[in-house]
Amino acid sequence: MKQAERAIYPDLQGRAVFISGGATGIGAALVEAFAKQGANTGFVDIDSQAGDALANRLQQAGCRVEFYHCDITDIKGYQSTIRLAAEHLGSIAVLINNAANDVRHSLASLTEQRYDELLDVNIKHAMFAAQTVAPMMKEIGGGSIINFGSVGWMMATGGYPTYGMSKAAMHGLTRSLARDLGQYGIRVNTLVPGWVMTEKQLRLWVDEAAEEKIKQGQCLPNKVMPEHIANMALFLASDSAVMCSAQNFIVDGGWV
């Protein structure tokens, strides 16, 4: 089936959007999708080479995009970077907490230090990014925070207990913030990807057995691609989703 043309959301034009983990994979698809909607798009990543390359390509295409090299586990530094992006792009109206690390690990091998490191990259940054942008969104009369969840914990997938725990907690963060911030017109939702065919997933995990698992698990026969996730993010960021909050939006080909 031919891929449908991407919907255009005129209200995203000129809107300031901030994305974590935007240099590669799903994050890069998010950056490109928002930039091509005309949004003022800022993103961070620790991969300077990929981040610079993506920003330069989109800037040459006439998009307003800014890349900031940042370690999101340095909370003070991360919050400063978000505020810097707001100075360059305008008050942040859309925050996308995308960055995460699904590195495989066993319960037996987990150390306290590694546990803390994984929590920092998988959920802590999202809380403090929301803390940083909430005053901006209140001032401009509303906004959209999109937290990234995962079908992994819903399916009781093993092999990454800290990641599974963190992603389940992200859903809880969404529900709590939606209640606290809704009175200010700030919507908070969880975007839940299925098994997305990023370069990393294809390189590390998608073998013949995985292909068969996907085929058996999904209701739809096609692969879930990064652009499918970006399409949902555009909707949630736009005024089309004005009465959507505290919800999970699952894009997994009909698996869970």
C-alpha positions in Angstrom: 0.0 0.0 0.0 1.3 3.4 -1.0 2.3 5.7 1.9 -0.2 8.5 2.3 1.0 12.0 2.1 1.6 13.6 5.4 -1.2 15.8 6.8 -0.4 19.5 7.1 -1.1 21.3 10.4 -1.1 25.1 9.7 -1.1 25.9 13.4 2.3 24.3 13.8 3.9 26.9 11.6 6.2 29.1 13.7 5.4 27.1 16.9 8.5 26.4 19.0 9.1 22.6 19.4 11.8 21.0 21.5 12.8 17.3 21.1 15.2 15.2 23.1 17.3 12.5 21.4 16.6 14.0 18.0 19.8 13.1 16.0 18.9 9.6 14.9 16.1 7.0 14.7 12.6 8.1 15.8 14.0 11.4 17.1 15.4 12.3 13.7 12.0 11.5 12.1 10.4 13.8 14.6 12.8 16.7 13.9 12.3 16.4 10.2 8.5 16.1 10.4 8.1 19.2 12.6 10.7 21.2 10.6 8.8 20.5 7.4 5.6 21.7 9.1 7.3 25.1 9.5 7.8 24.7 13.3 10.7 26.4 14.9 12.4 23.1 15.9 15.1 22.6 18.5 16.6 19.3 19.5 19.4 17.9 21.6 21.5 14.8 21.4 24.9 13.6 22.5 25.7 12.6 19.0 27.1 15.8 17.6 28.0 14.5 14.2 24.6 13.2 13.4 22.9 16.2 15.1 24.9 18.7 13.1 24.3 16.8 9.8 20.6 16.7 10.3 20.3 20.3 11.3 22.5 21.5 8.4 20.4 19.4 5.9 17.1 20.9 7.1 18.5 24.4 7.3 19.7 24.2 3.7 16.1 23.2 2.8 14.9 26.4 4.4 13.7 25.0 7.7 14.2 26.8 11.0 16.1 24.1 13.0 18.7 24.4 15.8 20.7 21.5 17.2 22.3 21.7 20.7 24.8 19.1 21.9 23.7 18.2 25.4 23.9 15.3 27.9 20.3 15.2 29.2 21.4 13.4 32.4 23.1 16.7 33.4 19.8 18.2 34.6 21.0 21.8 35.2 22.8 21.8 31.9 19.8 20.4 30.1 17.4 22.9 31.6 19.8 25.7 30.6 19.8 24.3 27.0 16.0 24.3 26.9 15.9 27.9 28.0 18.6 28.8 25.4 16.5 27.1 22.7 13.5 29.2 23.9 15.6 32.4 23.4 16.4 31.3 19.9 13.1 29.9 18.8 10.4 31.4 21.1 8.7 30.0 24.1 8.5 26.2 23.9 4.9 25.3 23.0 5.6 21.6 22.3 7.9 19.4 24.3 8.7 15.9 23.1 10.4 13.6 25.7 11.8 11.1 23.2 15.3 10.2 24.5 15.8 6.8 26.0 18.2 3.8 26.2 16.7 0.3 25.7 20.1 -1.4 26.3 19.6 -5.1 27.2 20.6 -6.1 30.7 19.7 -8.8 33.2 18.6 -8.5 36.8 21.7 -10.4 38.0 24.1 -8.1 36.2 22.5 -4.8 37.2 24.5 -2.5 39.5 23.2 0.4 41.5 25.3 2.8 39.4 24.0 1.4 36.1 20.5 1.5 37.4 20.8 5.2 38.3 22.3 5.9 34.9 19.5 4.2 33.1 16.8 6.0 35.1 18.5 9.3 34.3 18.3 8.8 30.6 15.0 7.1 30.5 12.7 9.2 32.7 14.4 11.8 35.0 15.1 14.2 32.2 11.5 14.2 31.2 10.3 15.4 34.6 12.7 18.3 34.6 12.2 19.2 31.0 8.5 19.5 31.8 9.4 21.6 34.9 11.3 23.9 32.6 8.8 24.4 29.8 5.6 24.5 32.0 6.0 28.2 32.9 6.5 29.1 29.2 3.4 27.2 28.2 1.4 28.8 31.0 2.5 32.3 29.7 1.5 31.6 26.1 -1.8 30.0 27.2 -1.2 26.3 26.7 1.0 23.7 25.1 1.5 20.0 24.4 3.9 17.7 26.3 4.4 14.3 24.5 6.1 11.6 26.6 7.4 8.5 24.9 6.2 5.2 26.3 6.7 1.7 25.1 4.7 -1.4 24.3 7.5 -3.5 25.7 6.4 -3.4 29.3 2.7 -3.8 28.2 3.7 -7.1 26.5 5.8 -8.2 29.5 9.0 -8.2 27.4 12.1 -9.4 29.2 15.7 -8.5 28.9 15.6 -4.9 30.0 13.9 -4.5 33.4 15.1 -1.0 34.1 13.9 0.2 30.7 10.5 -1.5 31.2 10.1 0.0 34.6 11.0 3.5 33.3 8.6 3.3 30.5 5.8 2.2 32.7 6.6 5.1 35.0 6.5 7.5 32.0 2.8 6.6 31.6 2.3 7.5 35.2 4.1 10.8 34.7 1.8 11.6 31.9 -1.3 11.1 33.9 -0.1 13.1 36.9 1.1 16.1 34.8 -2.0 16.1 32.7 -4.1 16.6 35.9 -1.7 19.3 37.3 -1.2 21.3 34.1 -4.6 20.9 32.4 -6.0 24.0 34.1 -3.5 26.0 32.1 -4.4 24.5 28.7 -1.4 22.2 28.7 -2.1 18.8 27.3 0.1 15.8 28.3 -0.1 12.5 26.4 2.0 9.4 26.0 3.0 8.3 22.5 3.6 4.6 22.5 5.6 3.1 19.6 5.6 -0.6 18.7 8.6 -2.2 17.3 9.9 0.5 15.1 12.3 -0.3 12.2 15.1 2.2 13.0 18.6 1.7 11.9 19.6 0.6 15.4 16.9 -1.9 15.7 17.6 -3.4 12.3 21.3 -3.6 13.1 21.0 -5.1 16.6 17.8 -7.0 17.1 15.7 -7.6 13.9 16.8 -11.0 12.7 14.6 -13.7 11.0 13.1 -14.8 14.3 12.2 -11.2 15.1 10.7 -10.8 11.6 8.4 -13.8 12.3 7.5 -12.4 15.8 6.5 -9.1 14.2 4.5 -10.9 11.5 2.6 -13.0 14.1 2.1 -10.1 16.6 0.9 -7.2 14.5 -2.6 -7.1 13.0 -1.2 -5.1 10.1 1.3 -6.6 7.8 3.5 -3.6 7.2 6.5 -2.5 9.3 6.2 0.3 11.8 8.5 3.0 10.6 9.8 6.2 12.3 7.6 8.4 10.1 4.5 6.6 11.5 5.5 7.7 15.0 6.2 11.2 13.8 2.8 11.5 12.2 1.1 10.8 15.5 3.4 13.3 17.2 2.3 16.0 14.8 -1.3 15.4 15.6 -0.7 15.4 19.3 1.2 18.7 19.1 -1.4 20.4 16.9 -4.6 22.1 17.8 -6.4 19.1 16.2 -5.7 17.3 19.5 -7.0 20.2 21.6 -9.2 17.9 23.8 -6.7 15.0 24.1 -4.9 14.7 27.3 -3.8 12.0 29.8 -4.1 9.3 27.1 -1.9 6.7 25.5 -1.7 6.8 21.7 -0.3 3.5 20.5 1.3 3.1 17.1 2.3 -0.5 16.8 0.4 -2.1 13.9 -2.2 -3.5 16.2 0.0 -5.6 18.5 -1.1 -4.9 22.1 
